[in-house]
Amino acid sequence: MSKFNSQITMLFIVVALVCAFVPAFSVEEAEANLLWNTCLVKITPKCALDIVAAVFENGTMPDPCCNDLVKEGKMCHDTLIKYIADKPMLIAHETEYLKKSDDLWKHCVSISKSA
């Protein structure tokens, strides 16, 4: 009887874990689809790479890409950067990346206003 009870307990634990993690995967997939369908299609692949390099490395942002970034919109920019910064290998420096993202946004807004 003890073996049967431990098997039932393990079954409940597995079901609970699946229920807990499946919605999280669905949200992440939905968020990735939102990024692709509404945000990344608004900028060129080169500018997307320049944005990532400017925030996550020490890349520079060309003025034409700044204009594309501002046209893309703050919500898309913030969502994209947060989506990338939440990855396990980057999350330790998420605060730094979010600050660089905000600084990049402010810089690009000032560039696009002067153009």
N, CA and C of each residue as an Amber inpcrd file, in Angstrom:
protein
   345
   0.8210000  -1.2000000   0.0000000   0.0000000   0.0000000   0.0000000
   0.8650000   1.2650000   0.0000000   1.9880000   1.2180000   0.7130000
   2.8800000   2.3650000   0.7930000   3.4500000   2.7170000  -0.5820000
   3.8050000   1.6910000  -1.3620000   4.3250000   1.9310000  -2.7080000
   3.2590000   2.5870000  -3.5860000   2.0240000   2.1550000  -3.4720000
   0.9170000   2.7340000  -4.2400000   0.7160000   4.2010000  -3.8680000
   0.7670000   4.5300000  -2.5740000   0.5960000   5.9220000  -2.1290000
   1.7250000   6.8170000  -2.6360000   2.9500000   6.3150000  -2.6470000
   4.0550000   7.1350000  -3.1390000   3.9370000   7.3510000  -4.6560000
   3.4170000   6.3550000  -5.3810000   3.2080000   6.5250000  -6.8170000
   2.1210000   7.5640000  -7.0890000   1.0650000   7.5380000  -6.3110000
  -0.0100000   8.5260000  -6.4540000   0.5240000   9.9210000  -6.1300000
   1.3200000  10.0160000  -5.0750000   1.9020000  11.3060000  -4.6980000
   2.7870000  11.8350000  -5.8210000   3.6200000  10.9820000  -6.4070000
   4.4830000  11.3950000  -7.5160000   3.6490000  11.8450000  -8.7180000
   2.5670000  11.1470000  -8.9730000   1.6880000  11.5150000 -10.0780000
   1.1280000  12.9230000  -9.8720000   0.6840000  13.2150000  -8.6610000
   0.1450000  14.5560000  -8.3640000   1.2260000  15.6230000  -8.5070000
   2.4420000  15.2980000  -8.0840000   3.5400000  16.2680000  -8.2100000
   3.8260000  16.5490000  -9.6830000   3.8830000  15.5180000 -10.4980000
   4.1370000  15.6970000 -11.9320000   3.0240000  16.5080000 -12.5800000
   1.7820000  16.1980000 -12.2600000   0.6460000  16.9430000 -12.8270000
   0.7130000  18.4090000 -12.3950000   1.0390000  18.6580000 -11.1460000
   1.1370000  20.0410000 -10.6590000   2.2460000  20.7980000 -11.3800000
   3.3880000  20.1490000 -11.5830000   4.4880000  20.8050000 -12.2900000
   4.1270000  21.1110000 -13.7370000   3.4810000  20.1730000 -14.4020000
   3.0660000  20.3980000 -15.7870000   2.0820000  21.5530000 -15.8570000
   1.1300000  21.5780000 -14.9600000   0.1400000  22.6650000 -14.9580000
   0.7930000  24.0090000 -14.6670000   1.8150000  23.9950000 -13.8430000
   2.4860000  25.2440000 -13.4870000   3.3320000  25.7860000 -14.6310000
   3.9850000  24.8870000 -15.3940000   4.9240000  25.3530000 -16.4020000
   4.3530000  25.4830000 -17.7970000   3.3520000  24.7630000 -18.1610000
   2.7940000  24.8460000 -19.5110000   2.2550000  26.2370000 -19.8150000
   1.4920000  26.8750000 -18.9220000   1.0510000  28.2390000 -19.2340000
   2.2140000  29.2110000 -19.4040000   3.2910000  29.0300000 -18.6440000
   4.4440000  29.9230000 -18.7800000   5.0530000  29.7970000 -20.1700000
   5.1540000  28.5730000 -20.6840000   5.6930000  28.3970000 -22.0240000
   4.7680000  29.0260000 -23.0550000   3.4770000  28.9230000 -22.8600000
   2.5140000  29.5000000 -23.7930000   2.6320000  31.0190000 -23.8360000
   2.8070000  31.6320000 -22.6780000   2.9350000  33.0890000 -22.6260000
   4.2000000  33.5170000 -23.3500000   5.2990000  32.8050000 -23.1250000
   6.5460000  33.1740000 -23.7730000   6.4200000  33.0390000 -25.2910000
   5.7830000  31.9800000 -25.7440000   5.5890000  31.7950000 -27.1840000
   4.6840000  32.8880000 -27.7470000   3.6320000  33.2340000 -27.0250000
   2.7360000  34.3030000 -27.4690000   3.4800000  35.6310000 -27.5170000
   4.3360000  35.8650000 -26.5240000   5.1030000  37.1050000 -26.5050000
   6.0670000  37.1570000 -27.6910000   6.6970000  36.0340000 -27.9960000
   7.6020000  35.9840000 -29.1460000   6.8430000  36.2470000 -30.4400000
   5.6490000  35.6900000 -30.5640000   4.8290000  35.9350000 -31.7610000
   4.4320000  37.3950000 -31.8610000   4.0710000  38.0190000 -30.7400000
   3.7250000  39.4410000 -30.7320000   4.9100000  40.2720000 -31.2070000
   6.1000000  39.9600000 -30.6780000   7.2960000  40.6880000 -31.0940000
   7.5160000  40.5820000 -32.5960000   7.3990000  39.3750000 -33.1040000
   7.6370000  39.1710000 -34.5330000   6.5810000  39.8580000 -35.3760000
   5.3110000  39.6510000 -35.0390000   4.2120000  40.1300000 -35.8840000
   3.9890000  41.6310000 -35.8280000   4.2830000  42.2510000 -34.7090000
   3.9610000  43.6730000 -34.5970000   5.1790000  44.5790000 -34.4830000
   6.3070000  44.0290000 -34.0840000   7.4460000  44.8980000 -33.8110000
   8.6030000  44.7000000 -34.7870000   9.0930000  43.4970000 -34.8720000
  10.2980000  43.2760000 -35.6720000  10.0870000  43.4910000 -37.1560000
   8.8470000  43.4170000 -37.6220000   8.5960000  43.6560000 -39.0450000
   8.7020000  45.1440000 -39.3900000   8.7760000  46.0030000 -38.3800000
   8.8430000  47.4470000 -38.6260000  10.2600000  47.9550000 -38.8340000
  11.2670000  47.1270000 -38.5510000  12.6450000  47.5710000 -38.6920000
  13.4190000  46.5620000 -39.5390000  14.5210000  47.0200000 -40.1090000
  15.3360000  46.1250000 -40.9280000  16.0930000  45.1570000 -40.0250000
  16.4490000  44.0030000 -40.5570000  17.2420000  43.0610000 -39.7540000
  18.5610000  43.6760000 -39.2740000  19.2060000  44.4930000 -40.1220000
  20.4540000  45.1290000 -39.7120000  20.2350000  46.0550000 -38.5310000
  19.1510000  46.8330000 -38.5650000  18.8660000  47.7330000 -37.4430000
  18.5230000  46.9460000 -36.1740000  17.8160000  45.8340000 -36.3300000
  17.5150000  44.9980000 -35.1610000  18.8130000  44.5100000 -34.5220000
  19.7650000  44.0880000 -35.3560000  21.0590000  43.6530000 -34.8310000
  21.8250000  44.8020000 -34.2000000  21.7310000  45.9940000 -34.7940000
  22.3970000  47.1710000 -34.2180000  21.8110000  47.5140000 -32.8450000
  20.4960000  47.3950000 -32.7140000  19.8430000  47.6600000 -31.4280000
  20.3310000  46.6700000 -30.3770000  20.3420000  45.3960000 -30.7440000
  20.8000000  44.3670000 -29.8120000  22.2590000  44.6030000 -29.4310000
  23.0950000  44.9360000 -30.4090000  24.5090000  45.1940000 -30.1330000
  24.6830000  46.4180000 -29.2380000  23.8790000  47.4490000 -29.4410000
  23.9880000  48.6630000 -28.6340000  23.5880000  48.4150000 -27.1800000
  22.6280000  47.5340000 -26.9650000  22.1440000  47.2870000 -25.5990000
  22.9370000  46.1830000 -24.9130000  23.1990000  45.0930000 -25.6090000
  23.7860000  43.9200000 -24.9640000  25.2940000  43.8040000 -25.1560000
  25.8510000  44.6430000 -26.0170000  27.2900000  44.6900000 -26.2110000
  27.6810000  46.1580000 -26.1180000  28.7410000  46.5360000 -26.7710000
  29.1370000  47.9410000 -26.7810000  29.0520000  48.5020000 -28.1900000
  28.0150000  48.0860000 -28.9180000  27.8380000  48.5420000 -30.2910000
  27.3490000  49.9810000 -30.3550000  27.4350000  50.5330000 -31.5470000
  26.9330000  51.8930000 -31.7730000  25.6730000  51.8110000 -32.6190000
  24.9010000  52.8400000 -32.5270000  23.6140000  52.8830000 -33.2270000
  23.6690000  53.9330000 -34.3240000  23.5850000  53.5200000 -35.5870000
  23.5670000  54.4930000 -36.6880000  22.2860000  55.3400000 -36.6440000
  22.3940000  56.5840000 -37.0610000  21.2370000  57.4890000 -37.0400000
  20.0220000  56.9460000 -37.7980000  20.1930000  56.3720000 -39.0070000
  18.9970000  55.8510000 -39.6900000  18.2790000  54.7640000 -38.8710000
  19.0470000  53.9680000 -38.1510000  18.4200000  52.9390000 -37.3080000
  17.7100000  53.5700000 -36.1160000  18.2290000  54.6800000 -35.6320000
  17.5280000  55.4050000 -34.5590000  16.1420000  55.8240000 -35.0370000
  16.0870000  56.3300000 -36.2670000  14.7870000  56.7280000 -36.8090000
  13.8390000  55.5310000 -36.9040000  14.3690000  54.3830000 -37.3360000
  13.5460000  53.1690000 -37.4050000  13.0740000  52.7400000 -36.0140000
  13.9720000  52.8390000 -35.0470000  13.6200000  52.4540000 -33.6730000
  12.4810000  53.3070000 -33.1430000  12.5590000  54.6090000 -33.3760000
  11.5060000  55.5050000 -32.8840000  10.1880000  55.2150000 -33.6010000
  10.2560000  54.9210000 -34.8970000   9.0320000  54.5580000 -35.6280000
   8.4470000  53.2530000 -35.1170000   9.3230000  52.3330000 -34.7190000
   8.8760000  51.0530000 -34.1650000   8.0490000  51.2880000 -32.8980000
   8.4830000  52.2350000 -32.0810000   7.7360000  52.5810000 -30.8750000
   8.3840000  52.0850000 -29.5960000   8.1300000  52.8200000 -28.5340000
   8.7160000  52.5150000 -27.2190000   8.2400000  51.1660000 -26.6980000
   6.9720000  50.8610000 -26.8570000   6.4410000  49.5970000 -26.3450000
   7.1460000  48.4150000 -27.0070000   7.3170000  48.4670000 -28.3170000
   8.0000000  47.3780000 -29.0160000   9.4540000  47.2770000 -28.5710000
  10.1060000  48.4090000 -28.4730000  11.5100000  48.4230000 -28.0530000
  11.6510000  47.8190000 -26.6550000  10.8560000  48.2930000 -25.7230000
  10.9290000  47.7980000 -24.3460000  10.6140000  46.3050000 -24.2660000
   9.6100000  45.8700000 -25.0050000   9.2140000  44.4610000 -24.9870000
  10.3170000  43.5850000 -25.5490000  10.9140000  44.0070000 -26.6470000
  11.9900000  43.2380000 -27.2630000  13.1790000  43.1040000 -26.3130000
  13.6060000  44.2080000 -25.7360000  14.7720000  44.1880000 -24.8530000
  14.4780000  43.3660000 -23.6020000  13.3010000  43.5410000 -23.0230000
  12.9320000  42.7720000 -21.8290000  12.8700000  41.2780000 -22.1580000
  12.3370000  40.9290000 -23.3130000  12.2510000  39.5320000 -23.7460000
  13.6410000  38.9110000 -23.8350000  14.5820000  39.6410000 -24.4120000
  15.9420000  39.1220000 -24.5450000  16.6420000  39.1020000 -23.1840000
  16.5060000  40.1840000 -22.4130000  17.1980000  40.2900000 -21.1250000
  16.7170000  39.2590000 -20.1090000  15.5240000  38.7230000 -20.2930000
  14.9870000  37.7160000 -19.3750000  15.5600000  36.3230000 -19.6140000
  16.3700000  36.1520000 -20.6330000  16.9550000  34.8380000 -20.9080000
  17.9340000  34.4810000 -19.7940000  17.9950000  33.2100000 -19.4200000
  18.8120000  32.7950000 -18.2660000  20.2650000  33.2680000 -18.2930000
  20.8980000  33.2690000 -19.4610000  22.3030000  33.6600000 -19.4920000
  22.5100000  35.1760000 -19.4120000  21.4430000  35.9530000 -19.5010000
  21.5520000  37.4170000 -19.4520000  20.9040000  38.0360000 -18.2270000
  20.0580000  37.3090000 -17.5440000  19.2200000  37.9000000 -16.5000000
  20.0280000  38.4950000 -15.3430000  21.2420000  38.0070000 -15.1220000
  22.0650000  38.5480000 -14.0350000  22.3870000  40.0250000 -14.2560000
  22.4030000  40.4560000 -15.5120000  22.7260000  41.8590000 -15.8390000
  21.5150000  42.6010000 -16.3960000  20.3240000  42.1130000 -16.1100000
  19.1020000  42.6950000 -16.6810000  18.9740000  44.1820000 -16.3720000
  19.2660000  44.5990000 -15.1510000  19.1510000  46.0170000 -14.7820000
  20.0540000  46.8900000 -15.6490000  21.2640000  46.4240000 -15.8660000
  22.2100000  47.1610000 -16.7180000  21.6740000  47.2780000 -18.1420000
  21.1380000  46.1680000 -18.6730000  20.6130000  46.1740000 -20.0340000
  19.4030000  47.0870000 -20.1700000  18.5330000  47.0840000 -19.1750000
  17.3450000  47.9420000 -19.2390000  17.7300000  49.4150000 -19.1850000
  18.7700000  49.7440000 -18.4140000  19.2470000  51.1320000 -18.3770000
  19.8370000  51.5170000 -19.7340000  20.6430000  50.6330000 -20.3080000
  21.2150000  50.9160000 -21.6270000  20.1150000  51.0580000 -22.6700000
  19.0740000  50.2670000 -22.5270000  17.9350000  50.3520000 -23.4410000
  17.2570000  51.7110000 -23.3370000  17.0270000  52.1750000 -22.1070000
  16.4130000  53.4980000 -21.9060000  17.3070000  54.6080000 -22.4450000
  18.6080000  54.4930000 -22.1990000  19.5470000  55.4950000 -22.7170000
  19.5380000  55.5200000 -24.2460000  19.4940000  54.3390000 -24.8440000
  19.4370000  54.2550000 -26.3060000  18.1520000  54.8950000 -26.8260000
  17.0330000  54.6190000 -26.1680000  15.7550000  55.1920000 -26.5920000
  15.8150000  56.7250000 -26.5510000  16.3150000  57.2680000 -25.4510000
  16.4070000  58.7320000 -25.3110000  17.3140000  59.3170000 -26.3880000
  18.4300000  58.6570000 -26.6430000  19.3520000  59.1190000 -27.6880000
  18.6630000  59.1190000 -29.0510000  17.9630000  58.0460000 -29.3480000
  17.3090000  57.9410000 -30.6670000  16.1610000  58.9350000 -30.8150000
  15.4400000  59.1970000 -29.7560000  14.3810000  60.2080000 -29.8190000
  14.9980000  61.5640000 -30.1240000  16.0980000  61.8850000 -29.4820000
  16.7390000  63.1900000 -29.7370000  17.2820000  63.2600000 -31.1650000
  17.7930000  62.1670000 -31.6970000  18.2690000  62.1220000 -33.0920000
  17.0980000  62.3150000 -34.0630000  16.0050000  61.6230000 -33.8010000
  14.8690000  61.6910000 -34.7400000  14.1860000  63.0680000 -34.7060000
  14.2150000  63.7320000 -33.5620000  13.6330000  65.0880000 -33.4700000
  14.4570000  66.1030000 -34.2410000  15.7600000  65.8920000 -34.2690000
  16.6270000  66.8530000 -34.9640000  16.6920000  66.5840000 -36.4650000
  16.1910000  65.4600000 -36.8980000  16.2540000  65.1300000 -38.3370000
  15.1500000  65.7860000 -39.1200000
